[in-house]
Amino acid sequence: MSGKRLLSGVKVLDLTHCIAGPFCTKLMAGLGAEVLKVEPPWGEPARTFGPFPGDKPAPEKSGLYLYLNTNKKGITLNLKTETGVKIFKDLVKDVDMVVENFEPRVMAGLGLEYKALAERNPALVLTSISNYGQSGPYRDFKGYNINALAMGGLMYVTGQPDREPLKTGGSQAEYIGGETGFLASLTAYFYRQATGTGQHVDVSIMEAIVSTLEYKLEMYSYQGFIAGRWCSRHPFSYPHGDIYPCKDGYVAVPPLPELETFSTWLEQPELADPKFANLKGRIDNLEQFEAALKEALGRKTREEYFSDGQDWRLGTGYVADAADLTRDAHLWERGFLSKVPHPEAGGITTPGFPFRIDGDPLPLTRAPLLGEHNLEVYGKLGFSREEMTRLRQNNVI
Amino acid sequence: MAALALEGTRVIDLTYSYAGPFMARLLADMGAQVIKVESTQRPELTRPLILTDNDLGEEYWNRGGYFNLGHRNKYAITLNLTMDQGKDLLKELVKLSDVLLEAYSPRVMGNLGLDYDVLKQIKPDLIMMSLSGYGQTGPKRNFASFGTTMESQAGIAQLTGYRDGGPVKTGISYCDPITGIMGAGLVTAALCHRNKTGEGTHIDLSMYETGASFVGETVMDHAMNGRIAERMGNRHPYMAPHGCYPCAGDDQWVTIAVGSEKEWQALCNAMGDPAWAREERFSDPLERLRHQDELDEKIGQWTRGSDHREVMEILQAAGVAAGAVLNNKELLFDRHLKARSFLEVVDHPRAGKRPYAGMMFKLSKTPGNIRMPAPLLGQHNHYILKELLNLDDERIRRLEEEGVMGTVPAAAQLMGVQLTMEQYQELLCMPEEQLMRVGALVRKEENFLEQLGLKKGQEGGES
């Protein structure tokens, strides 16, 4: 293992909670940044969200928290107290970046807006991830994952045309916001390396989502089309990517510049009928085409379809679930999955990072316990044990 | 003009399709000089998508909205990399560059004699990004894959769908853009590392793992409880109401999510305190979760009477998380995106003035913008060979003659399959009537340019 850590020496003060912010700083921490997570004394909200082992809530056993806070250190600090805010400002002096994902009002309400922090640390990069950004008429709108997916345009194009739009599964808006924050923060940090200049990074999750589907905007500005939703079908190249039942689950269709190869492999000559040769013909004869496709796919198991298709170089896929991911030897061999030891939650199979650096996976170390590094961090700031006890009694840490 | 964060960084982009070009675009937007490498034999395959007027017409390869959006701020050169001269020129360019992006199957760069070990010899501090479906190692490394099928493979499609139906794919090739963003972040991290240490880096980015990392909590749930999450439609494991509700007008919807008692009370107030909301079965979060069908029905009856944005505004004013479901046109006219200058109008020499999605994020001191329209095929051949590589006109003329470079596609093809122009037309122009019949396109607005304030017939001129 080369042990190279791309962000080693970069100090990040992590004021994030739930998913978007923590995913951003998780990526930084994995790459070797020293990420110090600041939580209120009662813990950040993700500690109260599941999944929990045996569905029994426990702040040190939240699967969401354990997944998103690997490789970080953790302290507690109550920013609703004056002392807490003062200590936070001291912590800011010694870091390169602060990342936060509160609603835009919150930091200013605490007296911790960019200007105030830059006074303490002029070269600071402050990254703010929010649903709608730090300016504009929707700035203070409330929003959860589903609202951002709707406002970003992703929901409108997902689902059946004759039914309500669908949200994509999981918490995709937040993950998109998190990785966009990761990119944006490092872009600003790169500029700081070159010039010594810090700045405020404003990530709007709505805009990040629009960017993922931006070509739909061009369907209007180039052609005048309102882009609709069409189940799992691709509006340019159906059946590319579409999902159909197979013998034991669901499979996904690869792009088919040559339906002939596909029909030969699946032994379904009907699919090679010239009337299906282009999208127009496939839609004009949709029922017939789909029936032939379903019949052929229904004869295969997921595994047969996937590996036989790969032998034909077709880029086949199937619908996998968490169990499929967990037992995929490929993900273990690459080090994406590993069991991470934890004093309270035990050794839990945890996803790591979707990349390797110079051929090696990044080491994954467990998320911090609540306030685990208080002694170390506050000690370094010059607090004695007695003072720390007093801070604890006053609900500051 | 404001400074650009990545100014002075040169990126060679060998990628194609969606994820890689998007990654390169994000770097270009922030100021990197990105050089897109195509060949006349295999131009970027997305060049003819979303054509102006939905017709092949003249120079189809320079009139596609998809390409023009995804490649703004980039330079373009054509180089035939199957010819030694093409390879040699690429190597010369690599010597002058900071980053190389590629998205081939893991074998290809090796077969071309351009793998990391070779390139490192000629440019020791090179940052090379290898983006692939399954990664450069592991038993599946040579498997073919696409952003479309990857959403299924990575465990996302399994979680998406109506509660009474099968898995559903998102309306875009979802794993492409999310992998592009991840890759741009990693390249930037490697640039930061090189600033400090002078070392280059090889990054092996997997689209499969990127997708899987976006549903990481479901892997944790499986590890902890052996559970496989069910499809929940638009619902949430513990928030109710949480859904997508019909509004007045055709296909208009609003999303509403309630995460606390305070928000529930605010919703009730905004709806005019209806008697039903005070019934026992809606009295606490657990009761509301249990009676969601009735709850959704009641809320839908209230939302049905108003415009989706009006419902959003009323609820937001009351303190409820509500978001209108916006379509592509509504985004182009959205007052918030306009106020934040997210949309930018760019004049392209072949496609005219069009609005585009702008910067994905805002940096207060180095904001970036669309500085130049997407390049025509081979537009910067001469600039790059003369200014960067110091070749003379005679040498360039010979390279053109010998087919190493050019500005016109050699043939109509898609993913290596040669096609007649007729087949090409059928393949690339959207069958409007058919797509509208099935709902994939909702409608076509003939006067869209007027609506956008860009009059027809004056493309490239004043708006």
Boltz contact constraints between the chains, C-beta under 6 A:
constraints:
  - contact:
      token1: [A, 6]
      token2: [B, 189]
      max_distance: 6.0
  - contact:
      token1: [A, 6]
      token2: [B, 190]
      max_distance: 6.0
  - contact:
      token1: [A, 6]
      token2: [B, 193]
      max_distance: 6.0
  - contact:
      token1: [A, 7]
      token2: [B, 189]
      max_distance: 6.0
  - contact:
      token1: [A, 31]
      token2: [B, 189]
      max_distance: 6.0
  - contact:
      token1: [A, 51]
      token2: [B, 220]
      max_distance: 6.0
  - contact:
      token1: [A, 51]
      token2: [B, 221]
      max_distance: 6.0
  - contact:
      token1: [A, 51]
      token2: [B, 224]
      max_distance: 6.0
  - contact:
      token1: [A, 53]
      token2: [B, 224]
      max_distance: 6.0
  - contact:
      token1: [A, 63]
      token2: [B, 217]
      max_distance: 6.0
  - contact:
      token1: [A, 63]
      token2: [B, 220]
      max_distance: 6.0
  - contact:
      token1: [A, 63]
      token2: [B, 221]
      max_distance: 6.0
  - contact:
      token1: [A, 63]
      token2: [B, 224]
      max_distance: 6.0
  - contact:
      token1: [A, 64]
      token2: [B, 217]
      max_distance: 6.0
  - contact:
      token1: [A, 67]
      token2: [B, 216]
      max_distance: 6.0
  - contact:
      token1: [A, 67]
      token2: [B, 217]
      max_distance: 6.0
  - contact:
      token1: [A, 67]
      token2: [B, 220]
      max_distance: 6.0
  - contact:
      token1: [A, 133]
      token2: [B, 340]
      max_distance: 6.0
  - contact:
      token1: [A, 135]
      token2: [B, 340]
      max_distance: 6.0
  - contact:
      token1: [A, 136]
      token2: [B, 336]
      max_distance: 6.0
  - contact:
      token1: [A, 136]
      token2: [B, 339]
      max_distance: 6.0
  - contact:
      token1: [A, 136]
      token2: [B, 340]
      max_distance: 6.0
  - contact:
      token1: [A, 137]
      token2: [B, 335]
      max_distance: 6.0
  - contact:
      token1: [A, 137]
      token2: [B, 336]
      max_distance: 6.0
  - contact:
      token1: [A, 137]
      token2: [B, 339]
      max_distance: 6.0
  - contact:
      token1: [A, 138]
      token2: [B, 336]
      max_distance: 6.0
  - contact:
      token1: [A, 141]
      token2: [B, 316]
      max_distance: 6.0
  - contact:
      token1: [A, 142]
      token2: [B, 321]
      max_distance: 6.0
  - contact:
      token1: [A, 143]
      token2: [B, 321]
      max_distance: 6.0
  - contact:
      token1: [A, 144]
      token2: [B, 257]
      max_distance: 6.0
  - contact:
      token1: [A, 144]
      token2: [B, 321]
      max_distance: 6.0
  - contact:
      token1: [A, 146]
      token2: [B, 255]
      max_distance: 6.0
  - contact:
      token1: [A, 146]
      token2: [B, 257]
      max_distance: 6.0
  - contact:
      token1: [A, 147]
      token2: [B, 255]
      max_distance: 6.0
  - contact:
      token1: [A, 147]
      token2: [B, 321]
      max_distance: 6.0
  - contact:
      token1: [A, 147]
      token2: [B, 323]
      max_distance: 6.0
  - contact:
      token1: [A, 150]
      token2: [B, 255]
      max_distance: 6.0
  - contact:
      token1: [A, 150]
      token2: [B, 323]
      max_distance: 6.0
  - contact:
      token1: [A, 150]
      token2: [B, 325]
      max_distance: 6.0
  - contact:
      token1: [A, 151]
      token2: [B, 323]
      max_distance: 6.0
  - contact:
      token1: [A, 151]
      token2: [B, 326]
      max_distance: 6.0
  - contact:
      token1: [A, 153]
      token2: [B, 326]
      max_distance: 6.0
  - contact:
      token1: [A, 153]
      token2: [B, 331]
      max_distance: 6.0
  - contact:
      token1: [A, 155]
      token2: [B, 325]
      max_distance: 6.0
  - contact:
      token1: [A, 156]
      token2: [B, 325]
      max_distance: 6.0
  - contact:
      token1: [A, 156]
      token2: [B, 327]
      max_distance: 6.0
  - contact:
      token1: [A, 157]
      token2: [B, 171]
      max_distance: 6.0
  - contact:
      token1: [A, 158]
      token2: [B, 170]
      max_distance: 6.0
  - contact:
      token1: [A, 158]
      token2: [B, 171]
      max_distance: 6.0
  - contact:
      token1: [A, 161]
      token2: [B, 439]
      max_distance: 6.0
  - contact:
      token1: [A, 164]
      token2: [B, 244]
      max_distance: 6.0
  - contact:
      token1: [A, 164]
      token2: [B, 253]
      max_distance: 6.0
  - contact:
      token1: [A, 165]
      token2: [B, 244]
      max_distance: 6.0
  - contact:
      token1: [A, 165]
      token2: [B, 253]
      max_distance: 6.0
  - contact:
      token1: [A, 165]
      token2: [B, 325]
      max_distance: 6.0
  - contact:
      token1: [A, 167]
      token2: [B, 234]
      max_distance: 6.0
  - contact:
      token1: [A, 168]
      token2: [B, 160]
      max_distance: 6.0
  - contact:
      token1: [A, 168]
      token2: [B, 170]
      max_distance: 6.0
  - contact:
      token1: [A, 169]
      token2: [B, 156]
      max_distance: 6.0
  - contact:
      token1: [A, 169]
      token2: [B, 159]
      max_distance: 6.0
  - contact:
      token1: [A, 169]
      token2: [B, 160]
      max_distance: 6.0
  - contact:
      token1: [A, 170]
      token2: [B, 159]
      max_distance: 6.0
  - contact:
      token1: [A, 170]
      token2: [B, 215]
      max_distance: 6.0
  - contact:
      token1: [A, 175]
      token2: [B, 214]
      max_distance: 6.0
  - contact:
      token1: [A, 179]
      token2: [B, 181]
      max_distance: 6.0
  - contact:
      token1: [A, 179]
      token2: [B, 182]
      max_distance: 6.0
  - contact:
      token1: [A, 180]
      token2: [B, 181]
      max_distance: 6.0
  - contact:
      token1: [A, 180]
      token2: [B, 361]
      max_distance: 6.0
  - contact:
      token1: [A, 182]
      token2: [B, 185]
      max_distance: 6.0
  - contact:
      token1: [A, 183]
      token2: [B, 181]
      max_distance: 6.0
  - contact:
      token1: [A, 183]
      token2: [B, 184]
      max_distance: 6.0
  - contact:
      token1: [A, 183]
      token2: [B, 185]
      max_distance: 6.0
  - contact:
      token1: [A, 184]
      token2: [B, 361]
      max_distance: 6.0
  - contact:
      token1: [A, 186]
      token2: [B, 185]
      max_distance: 6.0
  - contact:
      token1: [A, 186]
      token2: [B, 188]
      max_distance: 6.0
  - contact:
      token1: [A, 186]
      token2: [B, 189]
      max_distance: 6.0
  - contact:
      token1: [A, 187]
      token2: [B, 5]
      max_distance: 6.0
  - contact:
      token1: [A, 187]
      token2: [B, 30]
      max_distance: 6.0
  - contact:
      token1: [A, 187]
      token2: [B, 188]
      max_distance: 6.0
  - contact:
      token1: [A, 188]
      token2: [B, 363]
      max_distance: 6.0
  - contact:
      token1: [A, 189]
      token2: [B, 192]
      max_distance: 6.0
  - contact:
      token1: [A, 190]
      token2: [B, 188]
      max_distance: 6.0
  - contact:
      token1: [A, 190]
      token2: [B, 191]
      max_distance: 6.0
  - contact:
      token1: [A, 190]
      token2: [B, 192]
      max_distance: 6.0
  - contact:
      token1: [A, 191]
      token2: [B, 5]
      max_distance: 6.0
  - contact:
      token1: [A, 191]
      token2: [B, 366]
      max_distance: 6.0
  - contact:
      token1: [A, 193]
      token2: [B, 195]
      max_distance: 6.0
  - contact:
      token1: [A, 199]
      token2: [B, 363]
      max_distance: 6.0
  - contact:
      token1: [A, 199]
      token2: [B, 364]
      max_distance: 6.0
  - contact:
      token1: [A, 199]
      token2: [B, 365]
      max_distance: 6.0
  - contact:
      token1: [A, 200]
      token2: [B, 364]
      max_distance: 6.0
  - contact:
      token1: [A, 201]
      token2: [B, 363]
      max_distance: 6.0
  - contact:
      token1: [A, 202]
      token2: [B, 362]
      max_distance: 6.0
  - contact:
      token1: [A, 203]
      token2: [B, 361]
      max_distance: 6.0
  - contact:
      token1: [A, 207]
      token2: [B, 342]
      max_distance: 6.0
  - contact:
      token1: [A, 208]
      token2: [B, 360]
      max_distance: 6.0
  - contact:
      token1: [A, 210]
      token2: [B, 331]
      max_distance: 6.0
  - contact:
      token1: [A, 210]
      token2: [B, 357]
      max_distance: 6.0
  - contact:
      token1: [A, 211]
      token2: [B, 357]
      max_distance: 6.0
  - contact:
      token1: [A, 211]
      token2: [B, 360]
      max_distance: 6.0
  - contact:
      token1: [A, 212]
      token2: [B, 177]
      max_distance: 6.0
  - contact:
      token1: [A, 213]
      token2: [B, 172]
      max_distance: 6.0
  - contact:
      token1: [A, 214]
      token2: [B, 69]
      max_distance: 6.0
  - contact:
      token1: [A, 214]
      token2: [B, 357]
      max_distance: 6.0
  - contact:
      token1: [A, 215]
      token2: [B, 66]
      max_distance: 6.0
  - contact:
      token1: [A, 215]
      token2: [B, 69]
      max_distance: 6.0
  - contact:
      token1: [A, 216]
      token2: [B, 328]
      max_distance: 6.0
  - contact:
      token1: [A, 217]
      token2: [B, 328]
      max_distance: 6.0
  - contact:
      token1: [A, 217]
      token2: [B, 331]
      max_distance: 6.0
  - contact:
      token1: [A, 217]
      token2: [B, 332]
      max_distance: 6.0
  - contact:
      token1: [A, 217]
      token2: [B, 357]
      max_distance: 6.0
  - contact:
      token1: [A, 218]
      token2: [B, 50]
      max_distance: 6.0
  - contact:
      token1: [A, 218]
      token2: [B, 65]
      max_distance: 6.0
  - contact:
      token1: [A, 218]
      token2: [B, 69]
      max_distance: 6.0
  - contact:
      token1: [A, 219]
      token2: [B, 50]
      max_distance: 6.0
  - contact:
      token1: [A, 219]
      token2: [B, 328]
      max_distance: 6.0
  - contact:
      token1: [A, 220]
      token2: [B, 328]
      max_distance: 6.0
  - contact:
      token1: [A, 220]
      token2: [B, 329]
      max_distance: 6.0
  - contact:
      token1: [A, 220]
      token2: [B, 332]
      max_distance: 6.0
  - contact:
      token1: [A, 221]
      token2: [B, 354]
      max_distance: 6.0
  - contact:
      token1: [A, 221]
      token2: [B, 355]
      max_distance: 6.0
  - contact:
      token1: [A, 222]
      token2: [B, 50]
      max_distance: 6.0
  - contact:
      token1: [A, 222]
      token2: [B, 52]
      max_distance: 6.0
  - contact:
      token1: [A, 222]
      token2: [B, 65]
      max_distance: 6.0
  - contact:
      token1: [A, 223]
      token2: [B, 54]
      max_distance: 6.0
  - contact:
      token1: [A, 224]
      token2: [B, 444]
      max_distance: 6.0
  - contact:
      token1: [A, 224]
      token2: [B, 445]
      max_distance: 6.0
  - contact:
      token1: [A, 224]
      token2: [B, 448]
      max_distance: 6.0
  - contact:
      token1: [A, 225]
      token2: [B, 441]
      max_distance: 6.0
  - contact:
      token1: [A, 225]
      token2: [B, 444]
      max_distance: 6.0
  - contact:
      token1: [A, 226]
      token2: [B, 327]
      max_distance: 6.0
  - contact:
      token1: [A, 226]
      token2: [B, 329]
      max_distance: 6.0
  - contact:
      token1: [A, 226]
      token2: [B, 442]
      max_distance: 6.0
  - contact:
      token1: [A, 226]
      token2: [B, 443]
      max_distance: 6.0
  - contact:
      token1: [A, 227]
      token2: [B, 328]
      max_distance: 6.0
  - contact:
      token1: [A, 228]
      token2: [B, 439]
      max_distance: 6.0
  - contact:
      token1: [A, 228]
      token2: [B, 440]
      max_distance: 6.0
  - contact:
      token1: [A, 228]
      token2: [B, 441]
      max_distance: 6.0
  - contact:
      token1: [A, 228]
      token2: [B, 442]
      max_distance: 6.0
  - contact:
      token1: [A, 229]
      token2: [B, 171]
      max_distance: 6.0
  - contact:
      token1: [A, 230]
      token2: [B, 439]
      max_distance: 6.0
  - contact:
      token1: [A, 230]
      token2: [B, 440]
      max_distance: 6.0
  - contact:
      token1: [A, 232]
      token2: [B, 168]
      max_distance: 6.0
  - contact:
      token1: [A, 232]
      token2: [B, 169]
      max_distance: 6.0
  - contact:
      token1: [A, 235]
      token2: [B, 440]
      max_distance: 6.0
  - contact:
      token1: [A, 240]
      token2: [B, 148]
      max_distance: 6.0
  - contact:
      token1: [A, 241]
      token2: [B, 148]
      max_distance: 6.0
  - contact:
      token1: [A, 241]
      token2: [B, 149]
      max_distance: 6.0
  - contact:
      token1: [A, 241]
      token2: [B, 169]
      max_distance: 6.0
  - contact:
      token1: [A, 243]
      token2: [B, 167]
      max_distance: 6.0
  - contact:
      token1: [A, 243]
      token2: [B, 169]
      max_distance: 6.0
  - contact:
      token1: [A, 250]
      token2: [B, 167]
      max_distance: 6.0
  - contact:
      token1: [A, 252]
      token2: [B, 149]
      max_distance: 6.0
  - contact:
      token1: [A, 252]
      token2: [B, 152]
      max_distance: 6.0
  - contact:
      token1: [A, 254]
      token2: [B, 149]
      max_distance: 6.0
  - contact:
      token1: [A, 257]
      token2: [B, 414]
      max_distance: 6.0
  - contact:
      token1: [A, 257]
      token2: [B, 415]
      max_distance: 6.0
  - contact:
      token1: [A, 257]
      token2: [B, 417]
      max_distance: 6.0
  - contact:
      token1: [A, 278]
      token2: [B, 426]
      max_distance: 6.0
  - contact:
      token1: [A, 278]
      token2: [B, 427]
      max_distance: 6.0
  - contact:
      token1: [A, 279]
      token2: [B, 431]
      max_distance: 6.0
  - contact:
      token1: [A, 280]
      token2: [B, 431]
      max_distance: 6.0
  - contact:
      token1: [A, 280]
      token2: [B, 434]
      max_distance: 6.0
  - contact:
      token1: [A, 283]
      token2: [B, 434]
      max_distance: 6.0
  - contact:
      token1: [A, 283]
      token2: [B, 438]
      max_distance: 6.0
  - contact:
      token1: [A, 310]
      token2: [B, 143]
      max_distance: 6.0
  - contact:
      token1: [A, 313]
      token2: [B, 144]
      max_distance: 6.0
  - contact:
      token1: [A, 315]
      token2: [B, 144]
      max_distance: 6.0
  - contact:
      token1: [A, 315]
      token2: [B, 145]
      max_distance: 6.0
  - contact:
      token1: [A, 315]
      token2: [B, 146]
      max_distance: 6.0
  - contact:
      token1: [A, 317]
      token2: [B, 149]
      max_distance: 6.0
  - contact:
      token1: [A, 317]
      token2: [B, 152]
      max_distance: 6.0
  - contact:
      token1: [A, 317]
      token2: [B, 153]
      max_distance: 6.0
  - contact:
      token1: [A, 319]
      token2: [B, 152]
      max_distance: 6.0
  - contact:
      token1: [A, 319]
      token2: [B, 157]
      max_distance: 6.0
  - contact:
      token1: [A, 319]
      token2: [B, 158]
      max_distance: 6.0
  - contact:
      token1: [A, 319]
      token2: [B, 167]
      max_distance: 6.0
  - contact:
      token1: [A, 320]
      token2: [B, 153]
      max_distance: 6.0
  - contact:
      token1: [A, 320]
      token2: [B, 155]
      max_distance: 6.0
  - contact:
      token1: [A, 321]
      token2: [B, 155]
      max_distance: 6.0
  - contact:
      token1: [A, 321]
      token2: [B, 158]
      max_distance: 6.0
  - contact:
      token1: [A, 321]
      token2: [B, 228]
      max_distance: 6.0
  - contact:
      token1: [A, 322]
      token2: [B, 218]
      max_distance: 6.0
  - contact:
      token1: [A, 322]
      token2: [B, 219]
      max_distance: 6.0
  - contact:
      token1: [A, 322]
      token2: [B, 222]
      max_distance: 6.0
  - contact:
      token1: [A, 322]
      token2: [B, 228]
      max_distance: 6.0
  - contact:
      token1: [A, 323]
      token2: [B, 222]
      max_distance: 6.0
  - contact:
      token1: [A, 323]
      token2: [B, 228]
      max_distance: 6.0
  - contact:
      token1: [A, 325]
      token2: [B, 155]
      max_distance: 6.0
  - contact:
      token1: [A, 325]
      token2: [B, 212]
      max_distance: 6.0
  - contact:
      token1: [A, 325]
      token2: [B, 219]
      max_distance: 6.0
  - contact:
      token1: [A, 326]
      token2: [B, 222]
      max_distance: 6.0
  - contact:
      token1: [A, 330]
      token2: [B, 138]
      max_distance: 6.0
  - contact:
      token1: [A, 330]
      token2: [B, 139]
      max_distance: 6.0
  - contact:
      token1: [A, 330]
      token2: [B, 140]
      max_distance: 6.0
  - contact:
      token1: [A, 333]
      token2: [B, 138]
      max_distance: 6.0
  - contact:
      token1: [A, 334]
      token2: [B, 135]
      max_distance: 6.0
  - contact:
      token1: [A, 334]
      token2: [B, 137]
      max_distance: 6.0
  - contact:
      token1: [A, 334]
      token2: [B, 138]
      max_distance: 6.0
  - contact:
      token1: [A, 336]
      token2: [B, 209]
      max_distance: 6.0
  - contact:
      token1: [A, 348]
      token2: [B, 223]
      max_distance: 6.0
  - contact:
      token1: [A, 349]
      token2: [B, 223]
      max_distance: 6.0
  - contact:
      token1: [A, 351]
      token2: [B, 213]
      max_distance: 6.0
  - contact:
      token1: [A, 351]
      token2: [B, 216]
      max_distance: 6.0
  - contact:
      token1: [A, 351]
      token2: [B, 219]
      max_distance: 6.0
  - contact:
      token1: [A, 354]
      token2: [B, 206]
      max_distance: 6.0
  - contact:
      token1: [A, 354]
      token2: [B, 209]
      max_distance: 6.0
  - contact:
      token1: [A, 354]
      token2: [B, 210]
      max_distance: 6.0
  - contact:
      token1: [A, 354]
      token2: [B, 213]
      max_distance: 6.0
  - contact:
      token1: [A, 355]
      token2: [B, 186]
      max_distance: 6.0
  - contact:
      token1: [A, 355]
      token2: [B, 203]
      max_distance: 6.0
  - contact:
      token1: [A, 355]
      token2: [B, 205]
      max_distance: 6.0
  - contact:
      token1: [A, 356]
      token2: [B, 204]
      max_distance: 6.0
  - contact:
      token1: [A, 358]
      token2: [B, 202]
      max_distance: 6.0
